[in-house]
Amino acid sequence: MSNAAPRPLDGITVVSLEHAIAAPFCTRQLADMGARVIKIERPGSGDFARGYDERVRGLSSHFVWTNRSKESLTLDLKRDAARGIMQRLLEQADVLVQNLAPGAAARLGLSFEALHEKHPRLIVCDISGYGVGGPYQDKKAYDLLIQSESGFLSVTGTAEEPVKAGCSIADISAGMYAYSAILNALLLRQKTGAGSRIDVSMLESMVEWMGFPMYYAFEGAAPPVRAGAAHASIYPYGPFPVGDGGTIMLGLQNEREWRVFCAQVLRQAELAEDPRFLGNSLRTANREALRALIVEAFSGLTVQQVTDRLEDAQIANARVNDMAGVWAHPQLRARERWSEVGSPAGVIPALLPPASSNAFAPRMDPVPAVGQNTDQVLASLGYAPEEVAQFHAQEVV
């Protein structure tokens, strides 16, 4: 495969009024596939996610993750001259993505309705916490708040305390649906010749992911219990301590696996016929008694010994990796999933996009500094050097 092979979104230009995670994660994936992504940032400070932390050689971990392969253009959209620049950008753009505060894009004249007549092929993707319309339309939304509103926290954690996900899953879910919806809109435009509006809400994205617990609690039935890292309704399925101080994660899916687990892993074949554990529902109801038996069986073994037994029995299992373990994961290394990208702090490692193709290589270009590409973008729009200098002097860019 040649790096020069065409990518699916080569020739597509995306303009993004983005901050935090949902929209940047969406547009970074568009950039991975070859799109030119022009990221509009506040002059001086830029995307506020740049200041979340300094964990990547002084750069923000969130920002490095979601902003490679983009061009950074600083623009103060409250100034008339900046709005003129924005209009020139949109004349060349295929997609406009925004996740500003509710109503902010419309106030700037950047709603689909305001733009469609002048730019009929433009696709406009609006990402918000709760979507347009309804009583929550103007409510502020952050990842943790949407995890709460969507019911995710009610089924995640321990019996005593709900626990949020350790990464920004509400932002990620909205970013993923925005990404796939934009690809759909580009395909639709090939058929109709017209752009369309995409309305993605973080709440609806997360509620879609809550389908299992919602149907499990159908018509007022009891919802899944919070079971820590264990499965709420399948047992044994989750983490178990091992004699060397480690932890093994395992999962059983059916009665055949349960019998094999008893005979080959626990080496207590008779346990498969124990009336307390006949069927998943009974094992789940009597999970504390079963857990004690499993912990006792593992107490004289190492993680490797338990893993070997589980592998020999073809029982699904995993190690409980920390972040250092993931960086060093042998499967990622063996499959050559790590690449490198440039950044204002130098070259840093970056994971290749998960869906690899034999037809093209993903784009893996640098993470930009604030406003790094401002002058080049303005020149590409036809502004003369003296005009660009004046924009800088007037703090338009």
JOGIBEL-V356170 format. One record per pair of residues at least 6 apart in sequence whose ideal C-beta (glycine too) atoms are under 8 Angstrom apart, sorted by the first residue. I is the first residue (numbers start at 1). J is the second residue. D is the distance in Angstrom with one decimal. If there is no record, write none. Layout:
i: <I:I>
j: <J:J>
d: <D:D>
//
This chain:
i: <1:1:1:1:2:3:5:5:5:6:6:7:7:7:7:7:7:8:8:8:9:9:9:9:9:10:10:11:12:12:12:12:12:12:12:13:13:13:13:13:13:13:14:14:14:14:14:14:14:14:14:14:14:14:15:15:15:15:15:15:15:15:15:16:16:16:16:16:16:16:16:16:16:16:17:17:17:17:17:17:17:17:17:17:18:18:18:18:18:18:18:18:19:19:19:19:19:20:20:20:20:20:20:21:21:21:21:21:21:21:21:22:22:22:22:22:22:22:22:22:22:23:23:23:23:23:23:24:24:24:24:24:24:24:25:25:25:25:25:25:25:26:26:26:26:26:26:26:26:26:27:27:27:27:27:28:28:28:28:28:28:29:29:29:30:30:30:30:31:31:31:31:31:31:32:32:32:32:32:33:33:34:34:35:36:37:37:37:38:38:38:38:38:38:38:39:39:39:39:39:39:39:40:40:40:40:40:41:41:41:41:41:41:41:42:42:43:43:43:43:43:43:44:44:45:45:46:46:46:46:47:47:49:49:49:49:50:50:50:50:51:52:52:52:52:53:53:53:54:55:56:56:56:56:57:57:57:57:58:59:59:59:59:62:63:64:64:64:67:67:68:68:68:68:68:68:68:69:69:69:69:69:70:70:71:71:71:71:71:72:72:72:72:72:72:72:73:73:73:73:73:73:74:74:74:74:75:75:75:75:75:76:76:76:76:77:77:77:79:79:79:81:81:81:82:82:83:83:85:85:85:85:85:85:86:88:88:89:89:90:90:90:90:91:92:93:93:94:94:94:94:95:95:95:95:95:95:95:96:96:96:96:96:96:97:97:97:97:98:98:98:98:98:98:99:99:99:101:102:102:102:102:102:103:105:105:106:109:110:111:112:112:112:112:112:115:115:116:116:116:116:119:120:120:120:121:121:121:121:122:123:123:123:123:123:123:123:123:124:124:124:124:125:125:125:125:125:125:125:126:126:126:126:126:127:127:127:127:127:127:128:128:128:128:128:129:129:129:129:129:129:129:129:129:129:130:130:130:130:130:130:130:131:131:131:131:131:131:132:136:141:141:143:143:143:143:143:144:144:146:146:146:146:147:147:147:147:147:147:149:149:150:150:150:150:150:150:151:151:151:151:152:152:152:152:152:152:152:153:153:153:154:154:154:155:155:155:155:155:155:155:156:156:156:156:156:157:157:157:158:158:158:159:159:159:162:163:169:169:170:170:170:171:173:173:173:173:173:174:174:174:174:174:176:177:177:177:178:178:181:181:182:185:185:185:188:189:189:207:212:213:213:213:216:216:216:217:217:224:224:225:226:227:228:228:229:229:229:230:230:230:230:231:231:231:233:233:234:234:234:234:234:235:235:235:235:235:235:236:236:236:236:236:236:236:236:236:237:237:237:238:238:238:239:239:239:239:240:240:240:240:240:240:240:240:241:241:241:242:242:242:242:242:242:242:243:243:243:243:243:244:244:244:246:246:246:246:247:247:248:248:248:248:248:248:248:248:248:249:249:249:249:250:250:250:250:250:251:251:251:252:252:252:252:253:255:257:258:258:258:259:259:260:260:260:261:261:262:262:262:262:262:263:263:264:264:264:265:265:265:265:265:265:266:266:266:267:268:268:271:271:275:276:276:276:276:276:277:277:277:283:298:301:303:306:307:307:310:310:311:319:321:326:332:332:337:337:338:338:338:338:339:339:339:339:339:340:340:340:340:340:341:341:341:341:341:341:341:342:342:342:342:343:343:344:344:344:344:348:350:352:352:353:356:371:374:375:378:378:378:378:379:379:383:388:391>
j: <358:359:360:361:361:361:359:360:361:34:360:33:34:360:361:362:363:33:34:360:30:33:34:35:186:34:35:34:30:34:35:36:94:95:186:35:36:38:92:93:94:95:27:30:31:35:36:37:38:93:94:95:96:97:38:40:86:89:90:93:95:96:97:23:24:27:37:38:39:40:70:96:97:98:23:40:77:96:97:98:99:100:105:110:24:27:39:40:47:97:98:99:47:48:49:99:100:47:48:49:62:99:171:49:62:66:143:168:171:172:175:99:127:170:171:172:174:175:178:200:202:97:98:99:127:175:178:39:47:49:63:66:67:175:65:66:171:172:175:176:179:97:125:127:174:175:176:178:179:182:35:37:39:70:97:37:66:67:68:69:70:175:179:353:37:95:179:182:37:68:69:70:363:365:69:353:362:363:364:362:363:360:363:95:71:69:70:71:70:71:73:89:93:373:377:47:67:70:71:72:73:368:73:74:75:77:86:47:72:73:74:75:370:371:74:76:74:75:76:371:395:397:74:370:51:370:72:74:370:371:63:67:60:62:63:66:59:60:63:370:60:60:61:62:63:60:61:62:60:61:64:343:345:348:343:345:346:348:345:343:344:345:367:168:367:343:348:367:367:368:341:343:350:364:365:366:367:341:363:364:365:366:367:368:368:372:373:376:377:368:369:370:371:372:373:374:371:373:374:377:378:397:370:371:374:397:82:85:86:396:397:82:395:396:397:83:86:108:394:395:396:391:394:396:396:397:108:109:378:381:383:391:396:397:110:381:382:377:381:96:115:119:122:119:381:119:122:121:122:123:186:122:123:124:125:182:185:186:110:115:122:123:124:125:125:127:178:182:105:110:124:125:126:127:126:127:128:140:128:129:137:138:139:138:111:126:114:115:124:124:124:126:195:196:197:122:124:122:124:195:197:195:193:194:195:189:193:194:195:195:182:185:186:189:195:196:197:198:195:196:197:198:178:181:182:185:197:198:200:132:197:198:199:200:174:175:178:200:201:202:141:199:200:201:202:136:139:140:141:142:145:146:201:202:203:136:137:139:141:201:202:203:137:199:200:201:203:204:199:203:202:203:168:169:170:171:202:164:170:170:202:203:206:153:164:165:169:170:206:203:206:170:203:206:207:209:210:207:210:213:214:164:165:169:170:206:209:210:162:163:164:162:223:226:210:213:223:224:225:226:232:162:163:164:165:226:163:226:228:226:227:228:225:226:227:226:226:206:209:202:205:206:202:202:205:206:208:209:200:201:202:205:206:205:200:205:208:198:200:198:200:198:195:196:198:196:195:196:214:224:223:224:232:223:224:233:223:224:232:233:232:232:238:238:239:238:239:249:237:238:239:287:237:238:251:280:284:251:252:253:280:284:252:280:283:284:287:290:250:251:252:261:283:287:290:291:294:250:251:252:249:250:251:247:248:249:320:247:248:249:250:291:294:295:298:247:295:298:248:298:299:301:302:303:306:298:299:300:301:302:301:302:303:302:303:319:320:303:320:298:303:306:307:310:317:318:319:320:317:318:319:320:310:315:316:317:318:315:316:317:258:261:315:316:316:279:315:272:277:283:269:272:313:314:315:313:315:268:269:270:271:272:269:272:309:312:313:297:306:309:310:313:315:293:294:297:297:293:297:277:293:282:282:283:286:289:290:283:286:290:290:306:309:319:317:317:319:316:317:317:325:329:332:338:351:351:352:349:350:351:352:349:350:351:352:364:347:348:349:350:364:347:348:350:364:365:366:367:348:365:366:367:366:367:367:368:369:372:367:364:362:364:362:362:397:397:388:387:388:391:397:385:388:391:397:397>
d: <6.1:7.2:7.0:6.2:7.8:4.9:6.3:4.4:6.8:7.6:6.5:5.6:3.0:4.8:7.8:7.4:6.5:4.9:6.2:7.2:6.1:4.2:4.2:4.0:7.9:4.2:7.9:7.9:7.4:7.3:4.4:7.1:4.9:7.0:7.0:7.0:4.8:7.0:5.7:4.9:5.4:7.5:5.7:5.4:7.7:5.1:6.8:4.6:7.0:6.9:6.8:4.5:7.7:6.3:5.1:6.8:7.9:5.2:6.5:4.6:7.3:5.2:7.5:6.0:7.5:4.7:6.2:7.0:5.4:6.6:8.0:7.5:4.3:7.0:7.8:5.0:7.8:7.6:7.3:4.1:7.6:5.6:6.6:7.3:5.0:6.3:6.3:7.6:6.9:6.3:6.9:5.7:4.8:5.7:6.2:6.8:7.6:7.6:7.2:5.3:7.7:7.1:6.7:6.9:6.2:6.1:7.0:5.0:3.7:7.2:6.8:5.4:5.0:8.0:4.3:7.8:4.3:4.6:7.0:8.0:6.5:5.3:6.8:3.9:5.2:6.9:7.1:7.6:7.2:7.1:7.9:3.9:5.6:7.6:7.9:4.8:6.6:6.2:3.5:7.6:7.8:6.3:7.5:7.1:7.9:4.2:7.6:4.1:4.6:7.2:7.8:4.8:7.2:6.9:5.6:7.5:5.0:6.2:6.3:6.8:7.0:7.6:4.7:7.0:6.0:7.5:6.6:6.6:4.5:7.1:3.8:5.7:5.9:7.6:6.6:4.7:4.6:5.7:7.7:6.9:7.3:7.7:5.6:7.7:7.1:6.9:4.5:6.8:7.4:5.0:5.5:6.6:7.9:7.7:6.0:7.4:6.9:4.7:6.6:5.2:6.8:7.3:5.7:7.8:5.1:7.4:7.7:5.4:5.6:7.1:5.3:7.5:5.8:6.7:6.8:7.2:4.3:7.3:5.5:6.9:6.2:6.2:7.5:7.3:7.5:7.3:7.0:7.1:3.7:7.3:6.7:7.5:5.9:4.9:4.9:7.5:7.7:5.3:5.0:6.9:6.6:4.6:7.1:5.0:7.1:5.5:5.7:7.6:7.0:4.6:4.8:7.5:6.6:6.2:7.8:3.8:6.6:7.1:5.5:6.2:6.6:5.1:7.2:7.8:7.1:6.4:6.6:5.5:5.3:7.0:4.8:8.0:6.2:6.7:6.3:6.6:4.9:7.6:4.9:6.7:4.0:7.5:7.8:5.8:6.3:7.5:3.8:7.4:6.0:3.9:6.7:6.0:5.6:5.0:5.5:7.3:7.0:6.0:5.1:4.7:7.7:7.3:6.5:3.8:5.3:5.0:4.8:6.2:6.8:7.2:5.8:5.2:6.4:5.9:7.4:6.4:6.5:5.5:7.5:7.8:5.1:6.5:6.8:4.6:5.0:7.3:7.3:7.1:7.0:6.9:7.8:7.6:7.4:7.6:7.5:4.5:7.3:7.8:6.7:6.5:6.6:5.5:6.3:7.0:7.5:7.6:6.2:7.1:7.0:6.4:7.2:7.3:4.6:7.7:6.6:5.8:7.7:7.7:6.8:7.3:6.1:7.2:4.9:7.1:4.6:7.1:7.0:7.4:4.7:6.7:7.8:7.4:6.0:7.2:7.7:4.0:6.7:7.7:5.9:7.5:6.1:4.7:7.7:6.8:6.2:6.8:7.3:7.8:7.8:7.4:4.1:7.7:8.0:8.0:3.8:5.8:6.4:7.1:7.9:6.8:8.0:7.1:7.9:5.7:6.3:6.4:7.0:6.6:4.9:4.4:6.4:4.5:6.9:6.8:4.5:6.0:7.8:6.9:7.0:7.9:5.0:7.0:5.4:6.7:5.6:7.7:7.8:4.2:6.7:7.1:7.2:6.9:5.5:7.0:5.6:7.5:5.3:4.8:7.8:7.5:7.1:7.8:7.5:5.8:7.2:7.5:6.4:6.9:2.1:7.8:7.6:6.3:6.6:5.0:6.5:3.8:6.1:5.8:6.2:5.4:7.5:5.2:7.1:5.7:7.8:3.5:7.1:6.4:5.7:7.5:5.8:7.4:4.4:7.3:4.5:4.9:7.7:5.5:7.9:3.8:4.5:5.7:5.6:5.5:5.3:6.4:6.8:5.4:6.9:5.9:8.0:7.1:6.0:3.7:5.1:7.8:5.8:7.4:5.4:6.9:7.3:7.8:7.2:7.4:7.8:6.1:7.7:6.4:4.1:7.4:6.2:6.4:6.7:7.7:7.9:4.8:6.2:5.1:8.0:6.1:6.6:6.3:5.6:7.3:6.9:6.5:3.4:4.7:7.1:5.7:7.8:5.0:6.6:5.6:7.7:6.6:8.0:7.3:7.7:4.9:7.1:5.0:6.9:7.2:3.9:5.5:7.5:5.8:5.5:7.1:4.4:4.4:7.9:7.6:5.3:5.0:7.9:6.8:4.6:4.6:6.4:6.6:7.2:5.2:6.0:6.3:6.1:7.4:7.6:7.9:5.9:5.0:7.7:6.6:5.5:6.9:4.0:7.4:3.5:5.7:5.4:7.4:7.1:7.2:7.8:5.3:4.8:7.4:6.3:3.0:7.0:7.6:3.7:5.9:7.2:7.8:6.1:7.3:7.2:7.2:5.9:6.9:7.7:6.8:4.5:4.5:4.7:6.7:6.6:7.8:5.8:7.6:7.0:7.6:6.3:7.3:6.1:7.3:4.3:6.2:6.6:7.7:7.6:5.0:7.1:5.1:6.1:6.9:5.6:7.8:6.7:7.4:5.6:6.2:5.9:5.8:6.0:7.0:5.5:4.9:7.8:5.9:6.5:5.0:5.4:6.3:4.7:5.1:5.2:6.6:7.6:4.3:6.1:7.2:3.8:7.9:7.8:7.5:4.6:7.3:5.7:5.0:6.6:7.4:6.1:7.8:7.1:7.6:6.4:4.5:7.2:5.7:6.0:6.0:6.6:4.5:7.8:7.8:4.7:7.5:5.5:5.9:6.7:7.9:7.5:7.3:6.0:6.3:7.6:7.5:7.8:4.5:4.9:7.4:6.9:6.4:5.7:5.6:5.6:7.7:4.4:4.2:4.1:7.1:6.4:6.4:4.1:7.8:7.5:4.6:5.9:5.4:6.3:7.3:6.7:4.6:7.3:7.6:6.9:6.8:6.9:7.8:6.1:7.9:4.6:6.3:7.5:4.8:6.5:5.9:5.8:5.6:7.9:6.9:7.9:6.1:7.5:7.8:4.2:7.2:7.2:6.9:7.7:6.5:7.6:6.0:5.3:5.4:7.4:6.4:7.3:7.4:5.4:7.6:5.4:5.0:5.0:6.8:5.8:6.4:7.5:7.2:6.3:4.6:5.3:6.6:5.7:6.3:7.9:7.4:3.4:7.2:5.8:4.2:7.1:7.8:4.4:7.9:7.8:6.2:6.2:7.3:4.8:7.9:7.1:5.2:5.6:7.6:4.9:7.0:7.2:7.7:6.9:7.6:7.8:4.6>
//
